[in-house]
Amino acid sequence: MKYLLSFLLFFSFSLPAHSNDWTHIRLQSTDGTKIAIDFIAYKEQYTYGPVWTANPVWIDVTRQGLRDSRHVRLVLKSFFLTEFSHLTYYNQEPEIRELTLNFANDTRFTGELPYGLKTCILYRVQELLVQIDNEWLVDPISGTSIFKFDMAAAEKARIESNNPH
């Protein structure tokens, strides 16, 4: 019994993720290409405050007519935000991750970001750039190849929708 208790104290067990543990972000480019970002956020409490990370992070790119001969890659940036005098600006060096997606079927490429995002997603904004056969997708909101989103805000919305007041 003493060894079993020591074993249980030394090792931790992880439970499989349930479908309501996943946070979903959906984007669409000007040409109709759909981008799905799915992740699980984890909160760890430290003396200086909470740290939220995202792991795993899966990204799918879907469009009619995609073939396995196409090359789909992306760049994901996570910036720390600072607000000062009604201005928001990027502070510190961003975490930059690149990923080549794998062919899934005639319309979809998919990939998991190895180790998820290594930095805290709280107080950060993310930017995604997606390239299909050397052409960057265009975000209809910004009119550029940069799709901006906020993983922490999406996680907060997921938590609130799972726990109605």
C-alpha atoms as a printed R data frame, in Angstrom:
    type eleno elety resid chain resno       x      y       z
1   ATOM     1    CA   MET     A     1   0.000  0.000   0.000
2   ATOM     2    CA   LYS     A     2   2.864  2.345   0.871
3   ATOM     3    CA   TYR     A     3   4.398  1.815  -2.606
4   ATOM     4    CA   LEU     A     4   1.083  2.355  -4.364
5   ATOM     5    CA   LEU     A     5   0.584  5.662  -2.551
6   ATOM     6    CA   SER     A     6   4.154  6.727  -3.424
7   ATOM     7    CA   PHE     A     7   3.522  5.776  -7.058
8   ATOM     8    CA   LEU     A     8   0.305  7.808  -7.172
9   ATOM     9    CA   LEU     A     9   1.975 10.828  -5.602
10  ATOM    10    CA   PHE     A    10   4.976 10.661  -7.941
11  ATOM    11    CA   PHE     A    11   3.101 10.215 -11.218
12  ATOM    12    CA   SER     A    12   0.214 12.205 -12.558
13  ATOM    13    CA   PHE     A    13  -2.400 10.840 -14.867
14  ATOM    14    CA   SER     A    14  -3.981 12.731 -17.707
15  ATOM    15    CA   LEU     A    15  -7.524 12.168 -18.797
16  ATOM    16    CA   PRO     A    16  -8.551 12.186 -22.445
17  ATOM    17    CA   ALA     A    17  -9.851 15.513 -23.709
18  ATOM    18    CA   HIS     A    18 -13.578 15.806 -24.184
19  ATOM    19    CA   SER     A    19 -15.087 17.598 -27.156
20  ATOM    20    CA   ASN     A    20 -16.194 20.515 -24.955
21  ATOM    21    CA   ASP     A    21 -12.560 21.042 -23.834
22  ATOM    22    CA   TRP     A    22 -11.590 22.229 -27.314
23  ATOM    23    CA   THR     A    23 -11.686 25.872 -28.344
24  ATOM    24    CA   HIS     A    24 -12.453 26.589 -32.004
25  ATOM    25    CA   ILE     A    25 -11.519 29.607 -34.108
26  ATOM    26    CA   ARG     A    26 -12.835 29.849 -37.657
27  ATOM    27    CA   LEU     A    27 -11.411 32.164 -40.321
28  ATOM    28    CA   GLN     A    28 -12.094 32.524 -44.037
29  ATOM    29    CA   SER     A    29 -10.004 34.123 -46.782
30  ATOM    30    CA   THR     A    30 -11.262 36.300 -49.618
31  ATOM    31    CA   ASP     A    31 -11.193 33.321 -52.016
32  ATOM    32    CA   GLY     A    32 -13.412 31.226 -49.694
33  ATOM    33    CA   THR     A    33 -10.653 29.085 -48.190
34  ATOM    34    CA   LYS     A    34 -11.634 28.085 -44.651
35  ATOM    35    CA   ILE     A    35  -9.122 27.979 -41.818
36  ATOM    36    CA   ALA     A    36  -9.940 26.083 -38.617
37  ATOM    37    CA   ILE     A    37  -7.808 26.478 -35.501
38  ATOM    38    CA   ASP     A    38  -8.634 24.029 -32.712
39  ATOM    39    CA   PHE     A    39  -6.791 23.950 -29.393
40  ATOM    40    CA   ILE     A    40  -6.988 23.052 -25.731
41  ATOM    41    CA   ALA     A    41  -5.981 25.799 -23.309
42  ATOM    42    CA   TYR     A    42  -4.346 24.966 -19.996
43  ATOM    43    CA   LYS     A    43  -4.189 27.308 -17.030
44  ATOM    44    CA   GLU     A    44  -1.366 27.046 -14.518
45  ATOM    45    CA   GLN     A    45  -1.326 29.284 -11.468
46  ATOM    46    CA   TYR     A    46   1.964 30.823 -10.353
47  ATOM    47    CA   THR     A    47   2.691 33.338  -7.582
48  ATOM    48    CA   TYR     A    48   2.801 36.137 -10.154
49  ATOM    49    CA   GLY     A    49  -0.488 35.075 -11.758
50  ATOM    50    CA   PRO     A    50  -2.012 32.624 -14.215
51  ATOM    51    CA   VAL     A    51  -0.261 31.335 -17.314
52  ATOM    52    CA   TRP     A    52  -2.436 30.027 -20.149
53  ATOM    53    CA   THR     A    53  -0.850 27.858 -22.815
54  ATOM    54    CA   ALA     A    54  -2.367 26.071 -25.805
55  ATOM    55    CA   ASN     A    55  -1.488 22.451 -26.475
56  ATOM    56    CA   PRO     A    56  -2.368 20.693 -28.696
57  ATOM    57    CA   VAL     A    57  -3.035 23.155 -31.513
58  ATOM    58    CA   TRP     A    58  -4.471 21.749 -34.765
59  ATOM    59    CA   ILE     A    59  -4.909 23.791 -37.935
60  ATOM    60    CA   ASP     A    60  -6.957 22.753 -40.970
61  ATOM    61    CA   VAL     A    61  -7.119 24.542 -44.323
62  ATOM    62    CA   THR     A    62 -10.123 23.601 -46.468
63  ATOM    63    CA   ARG     A    63 -11.099 24.604 -50.003
64  ATOM    64    CA   GLN     A    64 -12.768 22.876 -52.920
65  ATOM    65    CA   GLY     A    65 -10.232 21.558 -55.397
66  ATOM    66    CA   LEU     A    66  -7.214 21.208 -53.117
67  ATOM    67    CA   ARG     A    67  -5.111 18.275 -54.266
68  ATOM    68    CA   ASP     A    68  -2.255 16.413 -52.632
69  ATOM    69    CA   SER     A    69   0.145 18.023 -55.130
70  ATOM    70    CA   ARG     A    70  -0.441 21.415 -53.510
71  ATOM    71    CA   HIS     A    71   1.918 22.759 -50.878
72  ATOM    72    CA   VAL     A    72   0.201 24.341 -47.846
73  ATOM    73    CA   ARG     A    73   2.254 26.023 -45.151
74  ATOM    74    CA   LEU     A    74   1.605 28.574 -42.446
75  ATOM    75    CA   VAL     A    75   3.292 30.968 -40.077
76  ATOM    76    CA   LEU     A    76   1.755 31.571 -36.652
77  ATOM    77    CA   LYS     A    77   2.927 34.523 -34.558
78  ATOM    78    CA   SER     A    78   1.954 35.240 -30.958
79  ATOM    79    CA   PHE     A    79   2.608 38.796 -29.712
80  ATOM    80    CA   PHE     A    80   2.495 40.225 -26.198
81  ATOM    81    CA   LEU     A    81   0.198 43.268 -26.047
82  ATOM    82    CA   THR     A    82   0.701 46.408 -24.008
83  ATOM    83    CA   GLU     A    83  -1.949 49.093 -23.657
84  ATOM    84    CA   PHE     A    84  -0.832 52.630 -22.926
85  ATOM    85    CA   SER     A    85  -2.859 55.821 -23.227
86  ATOM    86    CA   HIS     A    86  -5.593 54.219 -25.376
87  ATOM    87    CA   LEU     A    87  -3.003 52.739 -27.738
88  ATOM    88    CA   THR     A    88  -2.282 49.055 -28.064
89  ATOM    89    CA   TYR     A    89   1.099 48.017 -29.358
90  ATOM    90    CA   TYR     A    90   3.186 44.893 -29.677
91  ATOM    91    CA   ASN     A    91   5.828 44.431 -27.038
92  ATOM    92    CA   GLN     A    92   8.737 41.967 -26.898
93  ATOM    93    CA   GLU     A    93   9.694 39.468 -29.557
94  ATOM    94    CA   PRO     A    94   6.839 37.295 -30.816
95  ATOM    95    CA   GLU     A    95   6.786 33.536 -30.708
96  ATOM    96    CA   ILE     A    96   6.985 32.532 -34.380
97  ATOM    97    CA   ARG     A    97   6.095 29.019 -35.497
98  ATOM    98    CA   GLU     A    98   6.068 27.607 -39.025
99  ATOM    99    CA   LEU     A    99   4.230 24.477 -40.117
100 ATOM   100    CA   THR     A   100   3.750 22.586 -43.371
101 ATOM   101    CA   LEU     A   101   0.324 20.955 -43.418
102 ATOM   102    CA   ASN     A   102  -0.306 17.379 -44.528
103 ATOM   103    CA   PHE     A   103  -2.739 16.289 -47.198
104 ATOM   104    CA   ALA     A   104  -5.923 14.885 -45.637
105 ATOM   105    CA   ASN     A   105  -8.332 14.596 -48.591
106 ATOM   106    CA   ASP     A   106  -9.313 16.370 -51.830
107 ATOM   107    CA   THR     A   107 -10.408 19.498 -49.955
108 ATOM   108    CA   ARG     A   108  -8.381 19.607 -46.721
109 ATOM   109    CA   PHE     A   109  -4.831 19.892 -45.416
110 ATOM   110    CA   THR     A   110  -4.191 19.487 -41.686
111 ATOM   111    CA   GLY     A   111  -1.388 19.656 -39.137
112 ATOM   112    CA   GLU     A   112  -0.615 19.786 -35.441
113 ATOM   113    CA   LEU     A   113   1.672 22.515 -34.166
114 ATOM   114    CA   PRO     A   114   4.402 20.542 -32.356
115 ATOM   115    CA   TYR     A   115   4.268 21.218 -28.601
116 ATOM   116    CA   GLY     A   116   1.471 23.778 -29.122
117 ATOM   117    CA   LEU     A   117   2.241 27.396 -28.318
118 ATOM   118    CA   LYS     A   118   5.137 27.614 -25.915
119 ATOM   119    CA   THR     A   119   4.297 31.086 -24.614
120 ATOM   120    CA   CYS     A   120   1.346 32.252 -22.574
121 ATOM   121    CA   ILE     A   121  -1.710 33.102 -24.710
122 ATOM   122    CA   LEU     A   122  -3.085 35.550 -22.121
123 ATOM   123    CA   TYR     A   123  -2.464 39.226 -23.037
124 ATOM   124    CA   ARG     A   124  -1.336 38.171 -26.487
125 ATOM   125    CA   VAL     A   125  -2.740 38.427 -29.958
126 ATOM   126    CA   GLN     A   126  -2.051 35.884 -32.656
127 ATOM   127    CA   GLU     A   127  -1.425 36.391 -36.349
128 ATOM   128    CA   LEU     A   128  -1.653 33.665 -38.961
129 ATOM   129    CA   LEU     A   129  -0.322 33.684 -42.502
130 ATOM   130    CA   VAL     A   130  -1.310 30.815 -44.812
131 ATOM   131    CA   GLN     A   131   0.357 30.041 -48.136
132 ATOM   132    CA   ILE     A   132  -1.011 27.651 -50.779
133 ATOM   133    CA   ASP     A   133   1.383 26.965 -53.652
134 ATOM   134    CA   ASN     A   134   3.421 30.128 -53.007
135 ATOM   135    CA   GLU     A   135   0.333 32.382 -52.848
136 ATOM   136    CA   TRP     A   136  -0.635 33.967 -49.543
137 ATOM   137    CA   LEU     A   137  -4.299 33.876 -48.564
138 ATOM   138    CA   VAL     A   138  -5.905 37.291 -47.965
139 ATOM   139    CA   ASP     A   139  -7.908 38.189 -44.862
140 ATOM   140    CA   PRO     A   140 -11.125 39.999 -45.874
141 ATOM   141    CA   ILE     A   141 -11.032 42.125 -42.692
142 ATOM   142    CA   SER     A   142  -7.507 43.539 -42.997
143 ATOM   143    CA   GLY     A   143  -7.118 43.191 -46.763
144 ATOM   144    CA   THR     A   144  -3.649 41.732 -46.129
145 ATOM   145    CA   SER     A   145  -2.210 38.244 -45.723
146 ATOM   146    CA   ILE     A   146  -2.352 38.616 -41.934
147 ATOM   147    CA   PHE     A   147  -5.295 36.989 -40.124
148 ATOM   148    CA   LYS     A   148  -5.475 38.365 -36.554
149 ATOM   149    CA   PHE     A   149  -7.245 36.583 -33.711
150 ATOM   150    CA   ASP     A   150  -7.146 36.211 -29.935
151 ATOM   151    CA   MET     A   151  -6.871 32.679 -28.518
152 ATOM   152    CA   ALA     A   152  -7.436 33.835 -24.926
153 ATOM   153    CA   ALA     A   153 -10.679 35.628 -25.870
154 ATOM   154    CA   ALA     A   154 -11.872 32.518 -27.731
155 ATOM   155    CA   GLU     A   155 -11.061 30.369 -24.686
156 ATOM   156    CA   LYS     A   156 -12.937 32.778 -22.403
157 ATOM   157    CA   ALA     A   157 -15.985 32.624 -24.709
158 ATOM   158    CA   ARG     A   158 -15.825 28.793 -24.676
159 ATOM   159    CA   ILE     A   159 -15.742 28.707 -20.880
160 ATOM   160    CA   GLU     A   160 -18.661 31.150 -20.619
161 ATOM   161    CA   SER     A   161 -20.745 29.169 -23.124
162 ATOM   162    CA   ASN     A   162 -20.136 25.938 -21.153
163 ATOM   163    CA   ASN     A   163 -21.062 27.615 -17.846
164 ATOM   164    CA   PRO     A   164 -24.139 29.795 -18.432
165 ATOM   165    CA   HIS     A   165 -24.962 32.168 -15.575
